[in-house]
Amino acid sequence: MHCSSCEILIEKKLKKLENIHAVNASLSRGEIDIEFSGKSPDPKLIDQMFLDNGYTFSLNPKSAPPLPFLFKFAEGRLIFSKSGLFSAFKGSFLILLILMGVLLIDGSKLGGYISISNTSSLPTFFIFGLIAGISSCAALVGGLLLSVSRNWSDMYIDQDTFWKRSIPFILFNLGRLIAFALLGGLLGYLGLNLGFGFVLKPAVTAVVISLISIYMLILGMGLLGFDFVKKLRLSLPKRITSKIVSMEDLKGKYVPFVVGLLTFFLPCGFTLNAQAIALTSGSVLDSMLMMLFFALGTLPILLLISFSSVKIAQNPKLNATFNFVAGVVVVIFAVYNFNAQLNVLGLPSFSDFKVKSVGNSYTSIINDSTQLLKTTATSEGYSPSEVIVKADVPIDWEITDTGASGCTNAIISTQLLGDKRVTLVPGVNSVKLPALKAGVYKYSCWMGMYQGVIKAI
């Protein structure tokens, strides 16, 4: 068995057999205790019941079938496995295809072709959502959905129709749409009546995304079959989970719905941008529709992940490949998101390896009492991304926005700006920085995916 959902599935099916009074499946022991009257249940009969699910049963301890190997040494020879090599090639090809698609989309400058404001049309918000769904938000919201997809698919795997098996995913996406509409309207109300500003602190978003990334990493490793994940038992108690998957109990379906609602608070750069505009829309109805159309734009990619998970879960061979591919992709997304938050917090990260040497010549224009530093912000990041300034001299930082969008239309830095952010507007944006001590200072977009370095010497 792979997860607590397997326990529930087995228990539900076995309880339907005649003379079975109680069933207790244990993931950790790989055993099932059955309380019955009369004749003992026949393991061969149970095998037939779970043939499509890939489970086998016996009265004696039984080892799991060996996984396909790539190669092994036997009798002094190196032996390659055709099936193992084919499985590895197929999985690696799919992973490479997915990552190439993400990189191509990320480098396609789509975000630079469209920007939104409180005067933008609703179709514009929809297109903005489409771009978000296949870019930075895919790594966060899409990655999170992908990481829980197997559990949700397993929990409903015994249902007899595709649509019944799709229930948790439908509820997740429905909850997401409802949250964006209602809470979007609330943002409009707060901005209109209370004059609230958009004051979400960078450090708070960084911690939230970091925790989500760690959770995604653990779930991704669970998809890859790491045993320690099973022991962690990152799931609800079985008594609660049983109610969640019960088709007769509508209340049990609230969990995926609530998860969908909570995605409104996942601080993706595009989402934060749309939320900030909804806050200044001056109308409850307008802000509600803005956020709803944005969420509808993100829907296609989330539905693709949802329904693909449901369909593939019914085929044991495809399911094994899906788990491997999804596990690797989720782990990559988790590391990517976590690394980005290290940039937000100004901490050492993998991104530091990309920082090129800028020599010892000043990038800033130095005057008697201050120095001028010029940066250009686009949808692709900040240029020049590595600069040198003179230590102990105040800085006038001019940031020219020539098409910043999504994540890049705001700059944050816990080292330079503290809890404040610089929200960019088209044209020149002026920021005054105090004199810096000698050292290296990092800044980034509000998701940490594009960063820059200011070195003071």
N, C-alpha and C positions, 0 to 999 in steps of 0.2 A: 504494500500500500504506500501511497505517496503523501497523503495529507489527511486531516480530520474529515474532509468531505468524503473520502473513501470509506471511512468508518460508517458515516451516516448512510451512504448509498447501500452498503452491504447489509446493514441492520434493517433498513426499510424493506428491502427485497425479501430477506429471510423471514421476517415477521409475517409475511403473507402466506408462508407455507403452513399446511395443516399440522396441528399438534405442537406448533412452536409457541412457547409461552414468553420467552425472553431471549434477547440477543445482545451481547456486548462485544463489539469489535475493538481491538486495541492496536493502534498504530505502532506504538513503541515495541510491543511484543510480537507483532505480526500474527496474532492469534485471535480467534473468535470463540467466546464461551456461549453455548446454546443450551437453554433450558427447555426440555421437551417432555412429552409423555408418549408412551407407546414405542414405536420403532424409531431407531436413530436415523436422522437425515442422511441420505446417501451422498457422499462427496462428489460422485460422478454426476448426479442430478444437479447439485449446486454448481458444478463446473459448467454445465450447459446453460444454467440461468445467467451466468456472468461471462459467457464466451465472448460477447462483444466488448466487454469492459477490460478483458485481459487478465482477470484474476483466476487463480487455480487454487484448489482446496484439497486437503488430505487430513487424515487423522493423525499422521506422524509429521514431525518437523520436515519442512521442504525448503530447499535452497532456491533462491531466485535464479532464473535463467541467466547465463553469463552474457555480459554486454559484448557487442561486436568489438574485436580488437583490430588495431591497425597492422601490427606485426608482433611476432614473438620469436624467441629462440627455442628451438626444440631439436634435440639430437644433434647439436652442433651446427644447426642450420638456421638461417634467418627466413622465417615464413611470413608472407604477407597475406592479409585477409582481404579478398575482393569485396565482400559485403561491408567490412569495416571501412575500407578505403572509400568505397562508394558513398557510404553514409556520411563520412567526414567531409568528402568533397561536396556532396549535396548541401549539407548544413552550412559549410563555409561559404559556398557560392551564394546561398540565400542571404547570409549575414553581410557579405561583401556588397551584394546588390542593394540591400536596405541602407547600409551606411553610405554607399555612393550616392543613392538617391537623396539622402539627408544632406550630404555635403554639396551636391549640385543645387538643391533648392536653397540652401543657406547662402551659397555664393552667387545666386542668380539675380541678386539685387531687387527681388520682388518687393521687399519692404520699402525701397526707395521710390517705387512708382506710385505709391498711394499713401496719403496721410489723412488723418481725420481731425475734425474740430467740432465744436458744438453747432456748427452750421452745415455739417456734412449730411448727405442724404442717407436714408436707411440702407439702400443697396450698397453704398460705400462702406458702411459698417459691416455688412455681410461679406464683402470682398476682403475687408481687413481681417475678419474672422477666418476666412479661408486661408489667407497667408499665415495667420497665427497657427492654424491647425497643422500646417506642414513645415513649421519652422521651430522656433525656440519653445513654443508651448507644447509641441509634440514630444519634446524630450522630457517635459514635466508631467503634464496631464495625460498624454498618450502613453508615456512610459509607466505611469502609475496604473492606468487601466490595464495595460498589457501585463503588468506584474501580478494583478489579482485575477486575471481572466481565467486561468486554469482552475483556481479554487471555485469560482462562480460556475464555470462549465461543469466541473465535477459534481457540484451540489445539486444540479438539475439534470444530470446525465440520464437518469432513469425515466424521464418524461417521454411520452410517446410521440410528440410532435415538435418540429423545429421551433415553433413560436413559443411553446411552453418552456422549452430549454433556454429560450432567449429572454425570459422574464426578467432576470436580474439586470441584464444589460439594457433592456428597454427602460426599466425603472431608473437605472443610473442616468441615462441620457435625458429622461423626462425630468428627473430631479434637477439636473444641471440647467435645463431650459427654464424651469419654473424659478429657480434661484436667481438666475441672471435677470429675468424679467422683474420679479418682485423686489429683489435687493437693489437692482438698478433704479427702480422707482424710488426706493428709499434714499439712494444717493442723491437723486434729484431733489427730494424733499429737504434733506439736510442742507444741501447747498443753497436752496432757495430760501428757506426759512431760518436757518441757524447760522448761515455763513461759514460752514465748516470748510476748511482747506484740506488738501490731500497731504496728510502728515505721517504716513506710514514710514517708520524709521528703517533705514537700510539694514541696521544690525538685526532688527526683528525679522525682516524678510529673509535675511541670510540664515538665521537660526532655523526658521520654519522650513525652508527649502533643504537645508542640511539634514534635518531630522527625517524629512520625507525621502531624501536620497538614500540615507542609511537604511530605511525601511525597504525601499525599492531594491537596494543591493542584496539584502537578506532574502527577499522574495525571489529575486533573480537567481541567486545561488540555490534556492530551493527548487526552482525550475530545472536547474542543471543537475539536481540529484544529490547535493551535498548532505550527508547524514546529519551533521550537527544542526542543520536548519529544522529537521524533524524534531529534534530534542528540544529546540527552543519553544516549539508549540505556539507560534505567533497566530493564535486564533482564539475565538470565543470558546468557552466551555461547551462540551458536546450537548448538554441539556438545552442551552440557548440555541446552538447551531441547528439542532433538530427542529426547533420551531421555525427557524429562518427558512429551512428548505421544505417545510410542510406545505403542500399545495392547498390544503384545506384551510390553512390559517393565513389570512391576508396580512395580518399584522407582521408576520415573519418576513415579509418582503420589504419592510421599511429600511433594512440595512443598506442595500445597494442604492435605494432612493436617497437616503441621508448622505451617503458618500458623494452622490451626484450633486446634492445641495452644497456640500462643503467645498467642492471644486471652485466655487465663486471666490473663495478666500486664498486659493493657491496663487502666489504672487508671480505669475508669468508677466514678462515685460509688456507684451501686447495687451494683456488683460488689464494691467495697471494703467496703461495708457487710455484704454476705453473707459475705465472706471473714473479716471481723473476728469475726462471730458464730460461724462454723465453728471459728475458732481457740479460742474459749472454750466450745465445746460439751461438752467432757469425754469425748467418745467418737469414735473413728475412724469407726465405721459411721455415726453420726448426722451428722457433718460431711461425709462422703462423699455421703450422700443429700441433705443440705441443698443442697450445691453442684450436684449433678446435677439436682435438681428446679428450682433457679433457672435453670440453663442450658436445661432443657427449656422453661421459660417464655419465654426469649428466642428459641427456635427458630422459631416461626411467622413472624415478620417476616424472619428471615434466610433461611428457605426461600422466602418470597415473592420476595425479591430474587434469590435463586439461580435458581429455575425460570423467573421472568420473563425474566432475562437469557438463559437458554438458548433459550427459545421465540422471543424477539424477534430473536436473532442470525441466525436462518434467513431472515428477511425483510429484504432490503436497505433498503427504504423505512422500515420500522418501526425498523430498526437505526440509521439515520441520526438519526431523531427521538429514539430512546432515548439515543444518544451525546450529543446536544445537551442533553437534559433532565438526564441523569445527570451530565454534565460541570458544568452550572450548580449542581446540588444539591450535588455533591461539593465544588466550590469554596466554596460558602456554608458547608457544614459545616466545611471545613478552616479558613476564616477565623474562624468561630464558636468552634471548639475552641482555635485559637491565641490569640484574643483573651481567652478565659477564663483561659488560663495566664499571660497578662500580669497579670491580676487576682491570681492566686495569688502571683506574684512581687512584687506591689506596684508594678508598672511602669505607665506611662501606657498606656491602652487606649481603644478606642472606647466602652467602658462609661462613661468619665468624662463623656461628653456628656450622659448621663442624670442626672448628679448635680445636684440642684436647689440653689439658694442657700438656706442655712439661717440667713441673717442673722448677727448677732453676739451673740445671747442664748445663754447656756449651757444645754445640754440636761441636763447633769449636776447633781446636788444637791451643793452644795459645803459641806463642814464645815471645821473648823479645820485639820486635818492631812491630810484625804483628801477625795475626792469620789466620789459614787455615780452610776454610769451604768447605766441599765436598758435592756435590749434583749429583744424577743420573737422567738423563732425558730419558724417554721412551715414547712410543705412548700413555701411560695411564696417564702420568703426571710426577711429580717431587718427588723424594724421597731422604731424608726425607722431607716432605712438611712443617713441622713446626720445626724450629731450634732456638737455643739461642746462641748469640754471646756476646762478651764483648764489652761494649760501649767504645768509645773514643780510639779504637785500629783499625788501618787499616786492611782490610780484603783481603786475596788472595782467590778468589772464584773459585774452580775447579768444572766445570760441565761436567760430563762424559756422552756423548751421546751414549746410547746402543740400539738405535732404535726409537729415536724421529721422528715423522712424522706428516705431516699436520700442525695442530695448534701448537704442542709442540716443533717443531724444531727451534723456536725462543723464547727468553725470553724478556719481556718488563716490565718496572716498572717506572712510573713517579716519584716515591719517590727515587729510587736507581739509575736509569739510565737516567732520564730526557727524552728527545726526542729520545735517542739512543735505539737500540735493539741489543741483542746478538744473532746472527744467528749461530746456532750450526752446527758443522761438526762431523762426527763419531770420537769417541775418546775423549780425554780430551780437554776442552775449558777453557782457563784461563781468568778471569775477575778481575781487581783490583778495589776494592771499598774503598772509603775514610772511615775514622773513623766515626762511626755512633753515634749520640746522643741517649740516652736512649729512647726507644719507640718501636713501632711495625711497620714494613715495609712489604708491600705486593708486590709480583711480580706474573706474570702470563704468559701464552702463549699469542700469539698475538691476539687471539679472546677472552681471559679472561675466557675460559671454564675450564682451569686447572690452579690452583694457588698454591702459597706457601707463607709462612710467615717467616720473619726473625725478631726475637725479640732481641733487644739490651738491656742489663741490666748492 
